[in-house]
Amino acid sequence: MSRTATRIAWIAAIAVLVAVCATTPQFFTINNAKAILASASIVGLAALGATFIMIVGSIVSLATAQIMSVIAMVFLAAQGLGLVPAILLALLAGAVILGIQGALVGFWSANPVVMSIAVAFALTGIATMATGGTTVYPPANDFAVLNSLPFGIPLSVIVFLAAAVVAELVLRRTVRGQQIYLVGENRAAARAAGLPVPSSIVYGWVAGGLLVAVGALFLASFNATATINLGGTVTIDAIAAVLAGGNAISGGRGSAHRTVGGTLAIAIIADVLLLRGFSTGAQLLVKGLLVLGFVIAVHVQSNRGSR
């Protein structure tokens, strides 16, 4: 497929999406726009975290939903300590949980997909034992400030966009960010060039963990309670958002601003399906097909670029 054909395909897809949105009742309303942005911001923060992991060449994590759920439970349970300590504890949990996985991938070459599946089961088991399978209720409601609407915009949206800017600067303007790209592009070549491959991988996973934790803060604040199932479909939503933005699942190529675009596209599609009365199963099917389509498109484009 030529570059021109690819552009035509993307333009056609965007035109179809716009047409569907225009014919969907209640889509072009202020309340619906706020709903799209709010849902996109939480998934988007998780997707930004997945972007770091994907760029560094670790494919994807299939435990994002469980990780966010556990962090949300930690955040709400720690409300008795005060809002700031609870936030710091949640961020630490995200960095540690993802950092350990990054260390296993970087220093011991663990398979990230298999490892993340194991982590998902382990976190589910630990959370269930710790809570007895019950819902976590916060002892205080200081977290309500995270649901505020500065200038009429959800705080989560502002934080998401700010996080995207910071993530882009880290990836493009720092030495470690450039190392992440090089390691993701060709790990063997990066190692031969003397780059700190293991620590770069850990850095990518820790950065991803911090972003996922920020998303978990808003997820917990929005719901006010937490269970191990709180994350819902955020794993596939985050993966779909990253791929929809054109980030390469093979690593070495991608950006935060691409992920922002992909996140908004997935959020709009999900909203249209919801407004048109599609069932949850149908929504998941469409998202799955979209992920497959994006993977194929990026693969074809990568092969064409390598020739």
C-alpha positions as CSV (number, residue, x, y, z in Angstrom):
1,M,0.0,0.0,0.0
2,S,1.5,3.3,-1.1
3,R,1.8,6.4,1.2
4,T,-0.9,8.1,-0.9
5,A,-3.3,5.1,-0.5
6,T,-2.7,5.1,3.2
7,R,-3.6,8.8,3.5
8,I,-6.7,8.3,1.5
9,A,-7.7,5.4,3.7
10,W,-7.2,7.5,6.9
11,I,-9.1,10.4,5.4
12,A,-12.0,8.1,4.4
13,A,-12.1,6.6,7.9
14,I,-12.2,10.0,9.5
15,A,-15.0,11.1,7.0
16,V,-17.1,8.1,7.9
17,L,-16.6,8.7,11.6
18,V,-17.7,12.4,11.3
19,A,-20.7,11.3,9.3
20,V,-21.7,8.8,11.9
21,C,-21.2,11.3,14.7
22,A,-23.3,13.9,12.8
23,T,-26.2,11.4,12.5
24,T,-26.1,10.2,16.1
25,P,-28.7,11.8,18.4
26,Q,-27.3,13.8,21.4
27,F,-23.7,13.5,20.2
28,F,-23.1,17.2,19.6
29,T,-24.1,18.5,23.0
30,I,-22.0,20.1,25.8
31,N,-22.8,17.4,28.3
32,N,-21.8,14.6,25.9
33,A,-18.6,16.4,25.0
34,K,-17.7,16.6,28.7
35,A,-18.5,12.9,29.1
36,I,-16.2,12.0,26.2
37,L,-13.4,14.1,27.5
38,A,-13.8,12.8,31.1
39,S,-13.7,9.2,30.0
40,A,-10.9,9.8,27.5
41,S,-8.7,11.4,30.2
42,I,-8.7,8.4,32.5
43,V,-8.1,5.9,29.6
44,G,-5.6,8.4,28.1
45,L,-3.5,8.5,31.2
46,A,-3.3,4.7,31.2
47,A,-2.5,4.9,27.4
48,L,0.3,7.4,28.0
49,G,1.8,4.9,30.4
50,A,1.4,2.1,27.8
51,T,3.1,4.3,25.3
52,F,6.3,4.4,27.3
53,I,6.2,0.6,27.7
54,M,5.5,0.0,24.0
55,I,8.2,2.4,22.8
56,V,10.8,0.8,24.9
57,G,10.0,-2.5,23.1
58,S,8.1,-4.3,25.8
59,I,4.9,-4.7,23.6
60,V,2.0,-4.2,26.0
61,S,0.9,-4.9,29.6
62,L,-2.2,-7.0,29.9
63,A,-2.6,-6.1,33.6
64,T,-3.4,-2.4,33.3
65,A,-7.0,-2.8,34.6
66,Q,-5.9,-4.8,37.7
67,I,-3.0,-2.4,38.4
68,M,-5.3,0.6,38.2
69,S,-7.8,-1.1,40.5
70,V,-5.3,-1.9,43.1
71,I,-3.8,1.6,43.1
72,A,-7.3,3.0,43.3
73,M,-8.0,0.8,46.4
74,V,-4.7,1.9,48.0
75,F,-5.5,5.6,47.3
76,L,-9.0,5.4,48.8
77,A,-7.9,3.3,51.8
78,A,-5.2,5.9,52.6
79,Q,-7.5,8.8,52.6
80,G,-7.3,8.9,56.4
81,L,-3.6,10.0,56.1
82,G,-4.7,13.1,54.1
83,L,-5.0,13.8,50.4
84,V,-1.3,14.5,49.6
85,P,0.1,11.4,51.4
86,A,-2.6,9.2,49.7
87,I,-1.6,10.6,46.3
88,L,2.1,10.0,47.0
89,L,1.4,6.5,48.2
90,A,-0.6,5.7,45.1
91,L,2.1,7.1,42.8
92,L,4.7,5.0,44.7
93,A,2.5,1.9,44.3
94,G,2.3,2.5,40.5
95,A,6.1,3.0,40.2
96,V,6.9,-0.1,42.3
97,I,4.4,-2.5,40.6
98,L,5.4,-1.5,37.1
99,G,9.1,-1.0,38.0
100,I,9.4,-4.6,39.2
101,Q,7.9,-5.8,36.0
102,G,10.4,-3.6,34.1
103,A,13.3,-5.0,36.0
104,L,12.2,-8.5,35.2
105,V,12.0,-7.6,31.5
106,G,15.2,-5.5,31.4
107,F,17.5,-7.6,33.6
108,W,16.1,-11.1,33.1
109,S,14.5,-10.9,29.7
110,A,11.1,-12.0,31.0
111,N,8.3,-12.2,28.4
112,P,6.3,-9.0,29.1
113,V,3.0,-10.5,27.9
114,V,3.2,-13.7,29.9
115,M,4.5,-11.8,32.9
116,S,1.7,-9.2,32.8
117,I,-0.9,-12.0,32.7
118,A,0.7,-13.5,35.8
119,V,0.8,-10.1,37.5
120,A,-3.0,-9.6,36.7
121,F,-3.8,-12.9,38.5
122,A,-1.4,-12.1,41.4
123,L,-2.8,-8.7,42.0
124,T,-6.4,-10.0,41.8
125,G,-5.5,-12.6,44.4
126,I,-3.7,-10.2,46.7
127,A,-6.5,-7.6,46.6
128,T,-9.2,-10.2,47.2
129,M,-7.3,-11.6,50.2
130,A,-6.6,-8.1,51.6
131,T,-10.2,-6.9,51.3
132,G,-12.0,-10.2,51.7
133,G,-13.6,-9.5,48.4
134,T,-15.4,-6.5,49.7
135,T,-15.6,-2.9,48.4
136,V,-13.0,-0.4,49.7
137,Y,-14.7,2.7,51.1
138,P,-12.6,5.8,51.9
139,P,-12.5,7.0,55.5
140,A,-12.5,10.7,54.3
141,N,-13.6,12.4,51.1
142,D,-10.7,14.8,50.5
143,F,-10.3,13.2,47.1
144,A,-13.4,15.0,45.9
145,V,-11.2,17.9,44.8
146,L,-10.0,15.7,42.0
147,N,-13.6,15.8,40.6
148,S,-13.5,19.6,40.3
149,L,-14.2,21.5,37.1
150,P,-11.7,24.4,36.6
151,F,-13.1,26.7,34.0
152,G,-15.9,24.2,33.4
153,I,-13.4,21.5,32.3
154,P,-12.9,18.3,34.3
155,L,-9.6,18.4,36.2
156,S,-8.7,15.0,34.9
157,V,-8.8,16.4,31.3
158,I,-6.4,19.2,32.2
159,V,-4.0,16.8,34.0
160,F,-4.2,14.4,31.0
161,L,-3.2,17.0,28.5
162,A,-0.5,18.3,30.9
163,A,0.8,14.8,31.3
164,A,0.9,14.3,27.6
165,V,3.0,17.5,27.1
166,V,5.4,16.4,29.9
167,A,5.6,12.8,28.4
168,E,6.4,14.2,24.9
169,L,9.1,16.4,26.3
170,V,10.7,13.5,28.3
171,L,10.6,11.3,25.2
172,R,11.9,13.8,22.7
173,R,14.1,16.2,24.8
174,T,15.9,14.0,27.3
175,V,18.8,11.6,27.0
176,R,16.9,8.9,28.7
177,G,13.9,9.4,26.4
178,Q,16.2,9.0,23.3
179,Q,17.6,5.9,24.8
180,I,14.1,4.5,25.2
181,Y,13.6,4.9,21.5
182,L,16.9,3.3,20.6
183,V,16.4,0.4,22.9
184,G,12.9,-0.2,21.5
185,E,14.1,0.0,17.9
186,N,16.8,-2.6,18.3
187,R,17.8,-3.9,21.7
188,A,20.8,-5.8,20.5
189,A,22.2,-2.9,18.6
190,A,21.6,-0.6,21.6
191,R,23.4,-3.0,23.9
192,A,26.3,-3.3,21.4
193,A,26.5,0.5,21.3
194,G,27.0,0.6,25.1
195,L,23.6,2.0,26.0
196,P,22.2,1.1,29.4
197,V,19.5,-1.2,28.1
198,P,18.2,-2.8,31.3
199,S,17.9,0.5,33.2
200,S,16.3,2.2,30.1
201,I,13.6,-0.5,30.1
202,V,13.0,-0.1,33.8
203,Y,12.8,3.7,33.3
204,G,10.1,3.2,30.7
205,W,8.1,0.9,32.9
206,V,8.4,3.2,35.9
207,A,7.3,6.2,33.9
208,G,4.4,4.1,32.7
209,G,3.5,3.1,36.2
210,L,3.4,6.8,37.4
211,L,1.0,7.7,34.5
212,V,-1.2,4.7,35.2
213,A,-1.3,5.7,38.9
214,V,-2.4,9.2,38.0
215,G,-5.2,7.7,36.0
216,A,-6.1,5.5,38.9
217,L,-6.4,8.6,41.2
218,F,-9.1,10.0,39.0
219,L,-10.8,6.6,38.5
220,A,-11.0,6.2,42.2
221,S,-12.2,9.8,42.8
222,F,-14.9,9.5,40.2
223,N,-16.3,6.2,41.6
224,A,-15.7,7.1,45.3
225,T,-15.3,3.3,46.0
226,A,-13.1,0.6,44.6
227,T,-13.0,-3.1,43.9
228,I,-10.5,-5.2,42.0
229,N,-12.9,-5.0,39.0
230,L,-12.9,-1.2,39.0
231,G,-10.6,-1.0,36.0
232,G,-13.1,-2.7,33.7
233,T,-12.0,-2.7,30.1
234,V,-9.2,-0.1,30.5
235,T,-6.6,-2.6,29.4
236,I,-8.0,-3.0,25.9
237,D,-9.1,0.6,25.8
238,A,-5.5,1.8,26.5
239,I,-4.0,-0.6,24.0
240,A,-6.5,0.5,21.4
241,A,-5.8,4.1,22.1
242,V,-2.0,3.7,21.7
243,L,-2.4,1.7,18.5
244,A,-5.1,4.1,17.1
245,G,-2.5,6.8,17.4
246,G,-0.2,5.0,15.1
247,N,2.4,3.9,17.7
248,A,4.3,0.8,16.7
249,I,3.6,-2.2,18.8
250,S,7.1,-3.5,17.9
251,G,8.7,-0.6,19.8
252,G,11.0,2.2,18.9
253,R,8.4,4.5,17.2
254,G,5.6,6.5,18.7
255,S,4.8,9.6,20.7
256,A,2.6,11.0,23.4
257,H,0.7,13.3,21.0
258,R,-0.2,10.3,18.8
259,T,-1.6,8.6,21.9
260,V,-3.7,11.7,22.7
261,G,-5.2,11.5,19.2
262,G,-5.8,7.8,19.4
263,T,-7.4,8.2,22.8
264,L,-9.9,10.8,21.6
265,A,-10.7,8.6,18.5
266,I,-11.5,5.6,20.7
267,A,-13.5,7.6,23.2
268,I,-15.6,9.1,20.4
269,I,-16.2,5.7,18.8
270,A,-17.2,4.2,22.2
271,D,-19.5,7.1,22.8
272,V,-21.2,6.7,19.4
273,L,-21.8,3.0,20.0
274,L,-23.2,3.8,23.5
275,L,-25.6,6.5,22.2
276,R,-26.7,4.2,19.4
277,G,-27.7,1.5,21.9
278,F,-25.0,-1.1,21.1
279,S,-24.5,-3.7,23.9
280,T,-21.4,-3.9,25.9
281,G,-20.4,-7.1,24.0
282,A,-20.8,-5.3,20.6
283,Q,-18.7,-2.4,21.9
284,L,-15.9,-4.8,22.9
285,L,-16.1,-6.5,19.6
286,V,-15.7,-3.3,17.7
287,K,-12.8,-2.2,19.9
288,G,-11.1,-5.6,19.3
289,L,-11.6,-5.3,15.5
290,L,-10.2,-1.8,15.7
291,V,-7.1,-3.0,17.6
292,L,-6.6,-5.7,14.9
293,G,-7.0,-3.2,12.1
294,F,-4.5,-0.8,13.7
295,V,-1.9,-3.5,14.2
296,I,-2.2,-4.6,10.6
297,A,-2.0,-1.0,9.3
298,V,1.1,-0.2,11.4
299,H,2.7,-3.5,10.4
300,V,2.2,-2.8,6.7
301,Q,3.5,0.8,7.0
302,S,6.6,-0.4,8.9
303,N,7.4,-3.1,6.3
304,R,7.0,-0.5,3.5
305,G,9.3,1.9,5.4
306,S,12.0,-0.8,5.8
307,R,12.2,-1.5,2.1
